[in-house]
Amino acid sequence: MNQDLRRKLNRITDILWAGGVTNPVTYIEQISYLIYLKLLDEEESSRELKARLLGEKANGNGKCLFPEQAERYRWSKWRFKSGPDLRDFVRDQVFPYMASLVQEEPQIAEYFRDAVLEIVDPNVLKQVVDEIDGIDFAKLGTDVKGDIFEYLLTHLGQSALNGQFRTPRQIRTMMVEMVDPDVGDTIYDPACGTGGFLIDAVEYILAKYSAEPQEVPIYGEEWLEKRSQTIEEARKDIPTLQTYRKGAGEKIADWDLLEHSIYGYDVSRQMMRIAMMNLVLHGIRKANVKRANTLSDMGGLTEDDLNRRYKVILSNPPFAGVLPRESIRKDLPTNSKKSELLFLAVMMEALAPGGRCAVVVPEGLLFGSTSAHMELRRKLVEDYDLLAVVSLPAGVFKPYAGVKTGVLVFRRPAAGGRKDKKAKYKEKVWFYDVRADGFDPDKIQAGGRPETPDRNDIPDLLRRWEEYKKSGYKNPPGVEAETFLPPGSDEPRCWWASIKTIAENDYNLAAGRYKPQVAENAPDEDPAQLIRETLAIEREIANGLEKLLREVEAGE
């Protein structure tokens, strides 16, 4: 994304801010409405041009979004309006028309259902429309269109809405790589927020099916530009630099299969719209994104939704909140009312045989002593293949939250693959302690943590994960839990524990519980001499106290 486009986006957000639309979630939602309307008009123009070149009618394939009687709702027809006429027309006619396309374009209708134009000043709306009109989306590649929305989302920082948090890219990238999504996998986030995990999973797949994928630092391409370095030069200078890959995905044979395999639900309609627009601008028009509460029997899920099973699940669900017992889904493997346990239960239930899941959880879930905590952990450990527990630094979500978190990575055994208890107890769980994630854990600057690319354990974690994966998840890197390492050894980053050991510890999954210890060096001094010196000190103290006692008694 070039500087001109970045400046244009900054102007749009500045105009909205000055016009009273100051909540970042709200103005991103408002911008997404207008971008969508512009995109739909451009697509209609593209269809018309193709039809003229082929000598056909524009609506010959039945795909015309704006038939003759609805031409006036197209962006190109009303963008010249101004004043209250513009505002009223968009608010009272364009939005309702888009929401009415339930049969023709159900995803568009869902997007605009209950949509409200909150840009009440017609002059502000006119300025924003003019700025967006100057962007020719048809000439931009999918990567640039995706960058546009990612750039807008930086206005949210890591904070989203109602206790939700945008998961930092370094953590999303790590989790996506660990579950390794592929074309044909159904990919699901039951609390998708702005769609970050879904986008990253799509980008990962596109890079996998690209002839020449591009490697990008987690800090963005601008970070490289400021350093005047290539990615190769930066990696040579900074061995711990974390990167991810982007590509066009030109080797993907069935794009429809990829689009239809993406599923994301969120309880907030604003978040649902932002996630959907994020996917649209990344080239995914047909993703199954909708508003729903995945924890509730009354949350808007259909029977198909409840019965569907997914090959890949990625999520960072909200931790706060307690649901009324009457509202909670009856099919979940827990009787808890706490949202963090319920979300984990949702993912366990929704995972297909052979499917894999990576989920952020609060550390309290890993060692909580209530019966609900222990029973869900027991089920996870004994009935699923728990592959890894990754301990994250406390500062990952600063400045918005300091909660200590971890990532669970697990699989559902293939159908008929469940082992007997004796064999299961011999299996191992890998623990990795991430102490640095590429950002300063203590400082906050410009609403976020400063970059520390030379302090990042995640690239090492991913290298070791690949070793673990190549062993069929049989030989986790590191030493066994609670081992005493020789004096002078480096403090370990990773270790493993058997299922038997974990079961004996009430299924406690806190990484620190099993951390190997580095033995201290034996003292160089002669023990007998140390004892003699201690006795001499004790005698000196006793003599001093006796002398003090005699002086006190003489004074009486």
C-alpha positions, 0 to 999 in steps of 0.5 A, spaced: 500 500 500 503 506 497 503 513 501 498 516 497 493 511 499 495 511 506 494 518 506 487 518 503 485 513 509 488 517 514 484 523 511 477 519 511 478 517 518 480 524 520 474 527 517 469 522 521 473 524 527 472 531 526 465 530 524 463 526 531 464 519 529 469 518 534 469 511 536 474 507 532 469 501 531 463 505 529 467 509 523 470 503 521 463 500 520 461 506 517 467 506 512 466 499 510 458 500 508 461 505 503 467 501 501 462 495 500 457 499 496 463 502 491 465 495 490 458 492 488 458 498 483 465 496 480 463 489 480 456 491 476 460 495 471 465 489 470 459 485 468 456 490 464 463 491 460 464 483 459 457 482 457 458 488 452 464 485 449 460 478 448 454 481 445 450 479 451 445 482 456 448 484 462 443 481 466 443 475 462 446 470 467 441 472 472 446 475 476 445 483 475 445 486 482 441 492 480 436 491 475 433 497 471 428 499 476 434 499 481 439 503 477 438 509 482 441 505 488 448 504 485 454 508 487 455 511 480 448 514 480 448 517 487 455 519 488 454 526 485 448 528 490 450 532 496 447 535 502 441 532 506 439 529 499 445 525 499 444 523 506 437 521 506 438 517 500 443 513 502 440 512 509 433 511 507 433 508 500 440 505 499 441 501 505 434 498 505 435 496 498 441 492 500 438 489 506 432 487 501 436 482 497 435 476 501 433 471 495 438 474 490 444 476 495 443 473 502 450 475 504 449 482 502 442 482 505 445 479 512 451 485 511 446 490 511 440 488 515 439 493 521 445 497 518 444 504 520 448 510 517 451 514 523 454 519 519 449 524 520 452 531 518 451 531 510 457 535 509 462 530 512 458 524 508 459 528 502 467 528 503 468 521 505 464 519 499 468 523 495 475 520 498 472 513 497 470 515 490 477 516 488 479 509 490 479 505 484 478 498 487 478 494 481 485 496 479 488 494 486 490 487 487 487 483 493 493 484 497 492 491 497 485 491 498 486 487 504 492 492 506 487 497 506 482 494 511 488 491 515 491 499 516 484 501 518 484 496 523 490 499 526 485 504 529 483 499 534 489 497 536 488 491 540 482 493 543 475 491 540 469 492 543 465 489 550 471 486 552 474 483 546 481 484 544 484 483 537 490 478 538 496 481 536 499 478 529 505 475 532 501 470 536 496 469 530 501 467 526 504 462 530 497 459 532 496 458 524 502 455 523 502 450 528 495 448 526 497 448 518 491 449 514 490 447 507 485 447 501 479 443 503 479 444 510 473 447 514 476 453 518 472 456 524 472 461 529 466 461 534 468 468 536 471 471 530 471 479 532 474 482 526 476 476 522 484 476 524 484 468 525 480 467 518 484 472 514 491 469 517 489 462 515 487 464 508 493 468 507 497 462 510 494 457 504 495 462 499 502 463 500 502 455 500 499 455 493 504 461 490 510 460 486 513 466 489 511 467 496 513 474 499 516 473 506 514 479 511 516 481 518 510 481 523 511 489 524 509 490 516 513 492 510 513 499 512 518 497 518 523 494 512 522 500 508 524 505 514 530 500 515 532 500 508 533 493 508 531 487 504 528 481 508 534 477 507 538 483 510 534 484 516 534 476 518 541 476 517 542 482 522 536 479 527 536 472 527 530 472 532 526 476 527 519 473 526 516 473 519 510 470 515 508 469 508 504 472 503 502 470 496 497 470 490 495 463 491 495 462 483 496 454 484 489 454 488 485 450 483 478 451 486 477 458 489 470 456 491 472 451 495 476 455 499 471 461 500 466 456 502 470 453 507 471 459 512 466 460 518 466 465 523 461 467 528 460 473 533 455 476 538 456 483 535 453 485 529 458 490 528 464 485 529 460 481 524 460 486 519 467 488 520 470 481 519 465 480 513 468 486 509 475 484 512 474 477 508 471 481 502 477 485 501 482 479 502 478 476 496 473 472 500 466 473 498 463 467 500 465 466 507 460 463 512 460 469 517 454 471 521 452 474 527 451 468 532 452 467 540 455 460 539 454 459 547 447 459 547 441 455 545 438 461 543 444 464 540 441 464 532 445 457 530 441 453 526 441 445 526 446 445 521 451 450 525 450 445 531 452 439 527 457 441 523 464 439 524 471 443 522 478 441 520 481 447 523 479 451 529 483 458 531 480 463 536 481 467 542 474 468 545 472 473 550 474 470 557 469 475 561 462 473 562 457 468 565 451 465 562 444 464 565 444 456 565 438 456 561 441 459 555 447 455 555 447 450 549 445 443 552 450 439 547 457 442 551 461 437 555 461 442 561 456 444 566 460 450 567 457 457 566 464 461 565 465 463 558 472 461 558 470 454 559 464 454 555 468 456 549 473 451 550 467 446 550 464 449 544 471 448 540 472 441 543 465 439 540 465 442 534 472 439 532 472 434 526 475 427 527 483 428 525 481 436 526 486 440 530 485 447 534 489 452 537 486 457 542 488 462 547 485 461 554 486 465 560 492 461 565 486 460 570 483 455 566 490 451 566 490 450 573 483 452 576 481 447 582 473 447 581 470 441 579 468 444 572 475 446 570 478 439 572 473 435 568 474 439 562 481 438 562 481 431 564 476 430 558 481 434 553 487 430 556 484 423 555 479 424 550 483 428 545 490 429 543 493 435 547 499 436 543 502 443 546 501 448 552 504 454 550 505 459 556 505 467 553 508 473 556 503 477 561 504 483 557 501 480 550 495 484 551 498 490 554 496 496 554 489 493 554 489 487 559 495 484 563 492 477 564 496 472 563 494 467 558 496 461 554 495 457 548 492 450 547 494 446 541 490 439 540 487 434 535 481 430 535 483 423 534 481 420 528 474 416 528 476 409 531 482 411 534 481 412 541 486 408 545 485 404 552 487 408 558 494 405 559 496 406 552 494 414 553 497 415 559 504 414 556 503 419 551 506 426 552 504 433 552 509 439 550 510 445 554 513 451 551 515 458 555 514 464 551 518 469 555 519 474 549 514 475 543 518 481 539 515 487 543 517 490 549 513 487 555 513 493 560 513 500 555 507 503 552 508 508 546 503 511 541 498 506 544 502 500 543 508 496 545 515 498 542 518 493 537 524 488 540 525 484 534 531 481 537 527 478 543 522 474 540 522 466 542 516 465 537 521 463 531 525 458 536 518 455 538 516 454 531 522 451 529 522 446 535 514 445 533 517 442 526 521 437 529 515 435 534 511 434 528 516 430 524 516 425 529 508 424 529 508 428 535 511 422 539 518 426 541 517 433 544 523 437 544 526 438 551 527 434 557 522 431 561 518 434 567 521 436 573 528 434 571 534 437 575 539 439 570 546 440 571 549 446 575 550 452 569 545 449 564 541 454 561 534 455 563 529 451 559 524 454 554 521 447 553 519 441 556 514 435 556 510 431 561 507 424 560 499 424 561 500 420 567 504 425 570 499 430 568 493 426 571 497 425 578 497 433 578 489 433 577 490 435 570 494 441 571 496 444 565 500 450 567 507 450 564 510 452 570 508 446 574 512 441 570 518 446 569 525 442 570 530 446 575 537 448 574 541 445 580 545 450 584 553 449 584 555 445 591 559 450 595 566 450 595 567 451 602 569 445 607 562 443 610 565 442 617 569 449 617 562 452 615 559 449 621 565 451 626 564 458 623 557 458 625 558 455 632 563 461 633 558 466 631 552 463 635 557 463 641 559 470 640 551 472 640 550 468 647 556 471 650 553 478 648 546 476 651 549 474 657 553 480 658 547 484 657 543 480 662 548 481 667 548 489 666 540 489 666 540 485 673 546 490 676 541 496 674 535 493 678 
